[in-house]
Each structure stands twice: as structure tokens, then as C-alpha cells.
Amino acid sequence: MAKKKVLVLGGGFGGVFAAKSLEKLGRGEVDVELVNNNNYFVFQPLLPEVASSSINSADAVVPLRQLLSNVQVRQAQVMGIDFAKKTVVVMQGARLTPVELKYDELVLALGTAVDLSRIPGMSDHALTMKDLTDAHMLRTHVIGCLETADVTAEPEVKQQLLSFVVVGAGFSGVETVAEVRELIRRALPYYHNIAPDEVRMHLIEYAKRILPTFPADLAEYATTQLRSQGIEVLTGVGTKSATSTGVDLTDGRKINSSTIVATIGNGPHPLVQMLGLDLHWARIKTDRFMRVPGREHVWALGDAALIPLIDNPQEDPADYATQTAQFAVREGDQLAANIMATLNGKEMKPFAYTSRGSLASLGMSKAVADVYGFKLSGMFAWLLWRGFYLSFLPGFAAKFRVGVNWLLNSVMPPNIVQLRMPPPATRYIHFWKGDKVFEPGMLIDGFYTVINGAFKLTIDNPETSEHFEKVFGAGEHFGERVLVKSELRTGLVEALEDGLLLFIAQKDFTRFATAFPFLDQYFKDYIEKTFGGPGKAFAPGSTNQQKPKLAKTS
Amino acid sequence: MAKKKVLVLGGGFGGVFAAKSLEKLGRGEVDVELVNNNNYFVFQPLLPEVASSSINSADAVVPLRQLLSNVQVRQAQVMGIDFAKKTVVVMQGARLTPVELKYDELVLALGTAVDLSRIPGMSDHALTMKDLTDAHMLRTHVIGCLETADVTAEPEVKQQLLSFVVVGAGFSGVETVAEVRELIRRALPYYHNIAPDEVRMHLIEYAKRILPTFPADLAEYATTQLRSQGIEVLTGVGTKSATSTGVDLTDGRKINSSTIVATIGNGPHPLVQMLGLDLHWARIKTDRFMRVPGREHVWALGDAALIPLIDNPQEDPADYATQTAQFAVREGDQLAANIMATLNGKEMKPFAYTSRGSLASLGMSKAVADVYGFKLSGMFAWLLWRGFYLSFLPGFAAKFRVGVNWLLNSVMPPNIVQLRMPPPATRYIHFWKGDKVFEPGMLIDGFYTVINGAFKLTIDNPETSEHFEKVFGAGEHFGERVLVKSELRTGLVEALEDGLLLFIAQKDFTRFATAFPFLDQYFKDYIEKTFGGPGKAFAPGSTNQQKPKLAKTS
């Protein structure tokens, strides 16, 4: 028989373990290819440790090519699937020509995506903890807050920079808040102007208690442990909205913070959403063999799939496989066996597995564990946690690197290097009524367009006592000054109601506007009409404007 | 006497060692503050090792706060200096309000910047090797080329992806080409579809030989060594222009390549350029005590400064301190002593130092060294090179981490994890006459404005045999289709002459155009005028267009 081509989409626990098993069980019979957006497998349970510098960014991940040496690994983005033609269309790297891949059997292991759309401002202002980049960005962001807090002379700025909010207190939320706490605690001795009691950390959970999947007494222990580290644990309260200055809670409180981490809001992968498959709880329905009903030769597993554990599942999550690495690994093995059984005309087996338990790290060498029904907490649980993940980490090289990192980290000063990424060129910024967008004396950094809400500009010229006011609504804009190179803001812009702005960074806006003669002319006309021409008071670039405080030379 | 405030601008070798010495010599007498854009010191000699994954990104740098424990470290960007008022204006982190810092003594240690402006296209298309981000980006880029080359079915694309060009064969260029070679050599076993002889590497040097500061026989040895690794060493030839597809050489040759690394073009730091100081060879002239003539209480050192070694220096580089770490470190010590002498009314000493020699790594456990006049090459020089840098690396933690990394790296598989950064929203792209900007069937990824040159769009509709042509010149644009969400290009755009485009990524362009009703209307009118309306053939978004090949669902 000719070799069959099995295409696995997604390189998380489900996809990787399915590909590994398939390659082993089907050697000589199948060609296995795995398509993933990144060239590495992310060991998600260790992401909070990346956020805390406890391990290096590159050590929480394993190159897929080294993990799956006999599988063809393709770093590509899946654009579409044609189930009838049995093809998948992908984009490879920076190449813009789509490539079509044929398959005999298709495995969907696409995981889930973060969906924060239900909370206004959250997707634009919260950091997430799904991928390596997220963990890296959180770490960089936290160190940046400490750097600025250490040198600022403005008390309210300092207070906001030293306030950290984590939304959602499942595994990921609890471990993230604990690890960020640990990073800050170890870093503070190097920030001479920050007192430990100036740092405030908040963990916000909508449910009545944290760690809902754990036994109540372990969750209780974890709460006490987090509180003893100075983390404010707020339960039974949700977030109503988020801006760049903080979160608004459902109980009416507002927490000022420059750092919001959202570990909530699991939604379907964008591709899963458009495949026209039968979804339930945003997951692809499968039969007990992990086949996708109504589609020939299509299988699904991992977080993306809803796999029944019994024959007539009801509306009870317990009737289905849970979305954890533990399950995904076993699903991968069984799915591989079922594909091989199908190809060889043998009988498939339904997926069955019972969780061995759960573990959550709490920082400060403490953890909680519920293993085979035994409840553990404290240092012993923490050692178990480390040992468990080390043994679970695929590949010797990764185990060794993480182990060495853990050892080094326990005897070395914390790594507070801030490897910054360039900020995005365009971003949406939400404001609450009364918030200031900018004030006189601030550096001009970009251009604003109003998406919704009302924003009031006020300019007072101290030299001539002239006064200028204008309210901007949806579709209007301010900050054209960027184009005429004046350096500091002379006006104040405030939100008259809750609103949303699109910000475009100076460099990109200027490049665009100057390359495009039509836009350039528009802004010239606009300045003439609105401010009475470039030579007039208040006009951007006019000579009457408040003298910039930025002395370039003596 | 009241404590004097010494402000050091710049955290490279010069700034860090000056601050360290000042803190030691002046304890109780001076307050030392160091301002740097990043919160870490970059050990530049190890950047090529970061590019090759031989050490982790974070291990070629040391947090300034850990290096300078009794110095106030301020992560900030210097915006201006007022020598008369003795103040420096800085921006701190993401805070947009400028902050004024007073000083009694000011030390300029701002280093140099890369200036590639003399070679058209080079600054827009070449990677550089100045900072940690550069090294990280080079590594990521090289791995990305291997990933795509492994899965592409287009031979000319594969050839371009597997061709690497390093421009400039000083230390940095030689070590970079050797380390990238090493990374690729070690990574290739994991890329099953790339044969070793498909990889081509080029080192291009305008001078008659590589490593111009080394003795000729060592340079000869290095050339042989690099050639034996399959690196094409081209000397006596310069680069005329660069595009995203390669470089044009002064001898008429053209090298197709997706990777150009420029280690040439040292220019003054932008701030140094606008300070109104006396510059020579783009460096700040100082006296033999490192004082800046004509400015009271201002000192300069390191690569930014031109420090005479004799009393009446001529137009001979040998009469001045060289721009190396070795010199900068000694300059820092002497400058600190001179500042303290001034404050205490004692006599200053002129700077004097003779180089101990030079070392350059060649990859494959080989190096060349010229130490105290002794010439060494091969494995022994390489061990010396490693030992020397390890001993030179400031701080025990950094030494230990780099040492452990080197050990791990020699026994472990290479780290081929590709930690990608988001591509910039706007970028300039240069084209040679005849180059294609895009072709039918490519994914639409953004919008183009013509800066200069002439670009011809051709659309052929296979269904109706209709034909459309238009030539775009400066200020004109194409790619509006982005706004109407069609997925694949239907037209071909070619450069009719050498030209430059500004590219704006789909996401950012769409956000901007849709937020701005005025632009939206402009594009509607434009499409009507140019293509005869959205319902017509060739009009972006029209239903007659070539059928997209991207099947979303069955």
C-alpha cells in the first residue's frame, strides 16, 4: 500500500504527541507532517516562570524539529481548509504565495485563542499569557515599570506603575501573580528608590474562590499563601472595563494600574471558527474516537476539541475530556492509534482517561497539589511541582537547560535585563470620562483619531492670554502638530465621556502623510480652517506657541 | 564641601567604567548618576555569539543596576543638554513629560551610531550588529530563512533564502559571518530538505584585505580559515546598493540574498551631532585630559570622543585613542581620576595607553590573536579569546552564565527557536529596474505609496480577456484593495526603473483609513475614477476579479 499522508495542524501538546505517536506506530506506512505558526513547541505550564526570569525565554520552548526528528515540520500559517479536495492552504514565513498541501488524514490540534471582547478595553490594554511572546512581554513590561517608578518624581505616576493587576485566578492567573510577585521581590534591592510597601498586587476572580478546579481547602491554603506575600486576593468580583490607567470592577471600585494581565476568556481559534464545523462551548465536537462527525478523514484533539468520555454525554463538562496538557498527551496517543487502526482496517478504541491530579505553584517555594486524591501543600508540593514539570518537559536538552536555569536562578541575582520590543505603530486607547489624553509640556508622540466618545482640546497661551477650545467627536482627529515637528504639546485634551481613540505613532504617521501628497494637502487645509492658518496663534507649528522646554543645545 | 553631582550619559564601556571609578574614587564627595536608554550594559564583543545562539540573548548583557550598585541608574532617553544652565533633559520610559537633571560635571559617553545613508537601500534592508536587539534579530532572521527554505518548492526562492551577505570585514564583520556560518552548520541536520552545499555565504570588504587592524599574515590566516568553511571572501569591492532581494557590488556583480548584514558605517550619535560641539571624524574633540574645549565641566570619552595621545596630534589616527573597549575602560579610569583631581584642586593626568593587542574569533573553535606583539592563530587563540572575554565580562553572575552557556552549547543541540518580533507597520522598500513588487495570486498584505521611480500595474482577467495597465509615479499609490478585503492580488506590479516605495501593513493601514472618514471617501472616489467604480472589472473588490485560490471551507 502507498504511504498515506497525515497532516497535523497545530504544535501544542495535542498536535506534537499525536505526530510523535503516529510517526512511531506508522513508520513505513504513513508520512507525518506538522504545520505550526512557530517553529517551537511551548511548554505552557512554564510561561509564568519566563515572566519572572526564573528561566530563559528560550528554555520554556523546544524546537519542533528537534522534538519530532522524523516528522516533516512546516513553519506556516494555516489560511484555509478544503475538506472536499482534502487540501490545506498555508502561508510560509514571509512568502506571500499561498501553498496547497494535500492530506489523506487531517488532525486538527489548533488549541484555543484568547477572547477578551466582552470586557470593553480589555483586549487593547491587557497583557495575556498564552504564548512565549506574552510571557516575555509581561516580564519586560514589569521591569519597565520598576525602572520608571525608580526615577519618577510624580507620586501618582509611581503609585500607578507599582500597582499590578492579574484578572482570573485559575492556574495561569495564580501562578502568574505569584511569579510576578517573586520577580519584583527579588529585583527591588536594585531599585533604591522603591520601598517594598509601595508595591501593590491584585488578583481578581469572578468566582467565589480562586483555583476553582482544586479542592476547597487547597484553594484556601493558596489564598492564605498569596495574601501572606502581600497579594490582594479579590473574589466574587469581575472587571467591567479596562484602560491604560487601570480596571473598573463590578463592585464599583477602580484600581489604578499600568499593568493588567488577563488570564480569562478562552475562545475558539480563528480558523476553527470559520471551518463550518459543529462547535459546542466553542470547541469542535468529535465522537469518542476523536473523529469529526460529517467530515471524512478529519480528526480533532486537544483544547480545540470536545471529546466525549461517555456514550451519551450531557451538558456536564465532566462528560468530556478536560482542556489540560495531561489529557492532550493521552488524546494524541489514542488518536494516532485510531488513525493507524483505520488505515489497517482494525478496530478503533474510544478515548478514556482519568486525571492524575493537579499542581499549582504559589511562588516563594510553595505550591498546592492534588495528586491521585492526595492533597499536598507548601515546599514539598513545590518540589513535586518542579520535578513533575521537569520530567514532563519533552527532550533531554530542554530538561537540562531548565534544570540548570533553576539552579542558577536560586544562587544568582535576578535577571532584570529589559529586552524591549518596539511599540506597535497603531493602537486603540480607551479612556474613561475625565481622563486626560495629554497635557501641555508633554512630548508629541503621535496623532489621534476619535473612534467614539467626545474629547475636548483646550489651549491657553500664557504670552497673549488667548484661549482656544474645540470638542472632537467620532471621525475627527487631533495631533496634526506631529507633521510640523514642534516638540512639546501646548494643549490639554480630556475625555468628556468614556471614549476610544486610535493612536498612530509619530514616525509611521509622518512617513505616511508625507509620502501621500493628498493627505499632506488635507492637513494644510485643515490647519488653515481650524486654527486660522499656520502663522496664527494655536496653529500647530506657529511661532506664538508656548516655548518648548526642550533645550537642544546651550 | 557639598556633594557634587556627576552625570554620565551613556552606558557602554566608557560610561560604565567612568561611573564605577568615580563612585570608588569619589565616595562621600560625589553623587554619580548614569543615564542610559537601556537598563543593561551590552558586552559588544559577544554579540556575534548571541547571533549564533552560542549564548542566550540576556547573557551578553549585564543589568546596569547590578553592575553599578552605588550609582543611581536612570533608564531614560537624553533629549537635550543646556550647557549654560548645566542641565540635561531626558524622557523616562513611556512617560511623555520631559525631566530636567542638574549636573556639576557632565560626562559624554554616548558612543557612535550606524550611518548607512551613503549606500542607497542599505539602511532600509540591512541588519546591523550594534545592539542586543540587532543580534537577536539577525539570529531570528537566519532561522526564519532556514525554516522557509526547508519547505519552499520554488528553487529561486530557496537559493535567495540560503544566500547570506555580510558587508564589512573588520572584527564585527568577520566574527558575525563566522558565527552565522556556525549556527547554520549546526542547525542544518534538523532541516532535512536543505543540502549543505545549497548554503552560500559572502563576506564583502572594500579594503584590499580583511581585518585591516591585524598584521597581514594573521589576516591571511583568517581568510584561509573562513574560505575553508565555505565562506566566499570578496576584498577590494564595495556595495553600490541594496534591496530586499540582494546587493549590487561596485564591480558590477549582483548577489541575490534575503540576508544582508552591514557592519560598516560608523557615524556620530544623533545627540552628539546636534550639541554644537567641535567634531572631527564625527567624534567630539577633547584635550588630553578628556575635557571638551570651550565647555566648562564637560568631559567626553569612549567611541564618541577623539582623545589625543600626544600634544600636537596630526591627521593620523595613531595620534588618538582608538575606538575599542580596551581603550574605553582605561579612559574611564583616567577620566574619573581627572574629575576628582579637578574637584580637589589637584593636578590632572593626560590619558595614555598602548593597546595590548587584538583577538578575533573565526568560528569552528578557531581564532586569530595579536597579543603583546605575539601572533597566535587556531584553537589556542580561540581558547585565549574565550578566556579573555570571560575574564573581561563585568560581574561574576555574567561570567558564570556565559561560561555555563558555552559548556551547554558545546554538548547540546543548537537552539533554533525562532522568537519572532512583529514586523514594522511602515517600511521603505527599494527596487531595481525590472524587480517585481507583487504578482497575481499573492496574499494582499498592505498598501504602497511611490516615493520615487515608476511602477507599472498590469491586470489580465482570464475570464473576460480584458486587460488593464497603469503606471504609478511619485506620490501615487496602489494596493487600496486591502480596504475591501479581497484576499489575493490579481495584478502584477513591476519597477520600470530603480525606485522606492513606502509600504504600510494591512492592519495598520486599514485601522487608519477606516477611522478617518475623509480617507475612506478619498479611496472610494479614487476607485471610481481609476477603475470605473467598485462594480467594474479590475476594480478592487469587484466580483469579476480572478477567483481567489484561498478556500476557507469546503
Interface residues (C-beta under 8 A of the other chain):
Chain A: N38 N39 Y40 N56 S57 A58 V61 V62 P63 R65 Q66 S69 Q72 R74 Q75 A76 M79 G80 I81 D82 F83 A84 K85 T87 V89 M91 Q92 G93 A94 R95 L96 T97 P98 V99 E100 L132 T133 H136 I143 G144 E147 T148 D150 V151 T152 A153 E154 V157 Y190 Y191 H192 M274 L275 G276 A397 F400 R401 V404 L408 M412 P413 N415 I416 V417 Q418 L419 R420 M421 P422 P423 P424 A425 T426 F438 E439 G441 M442 L443 D445 T449 I451 G475 H477 L488 L502 I504 K507 D508 R511 F512 A515 F516 P517 F518 L519 Y522 K549 L550 A551 K552 T553 S554
Chain B: N38 N39 Y40 N56 S57 A58 V61 V62 P63 R65 Q66 S69 Q72 R74 Q75 A76 M79 G80 I81 D82 F83 A84 K85 T87 V89 M91 Q92 G93 A94 R95 L96 T97 P98 V99 E100 L132 T133 H136 I143 G144 E147 T148 D150 V151 T152 A153 E154 V157 Y190 Y191 H192 M274 L275 G276 A397 F400 R401 V404 L408 M412 P413 N415 I416 V417 Q418 L419 R420 M421 P422 P424 A425 T426 F438 E439 G441 M442 L443 D445 T449 I451 G475 H477 L488 L502 I504 K507 D508 R511 F512 A515 F516 P517 F518 L519 Y522 K549 L550 A551 K552 T553 S554
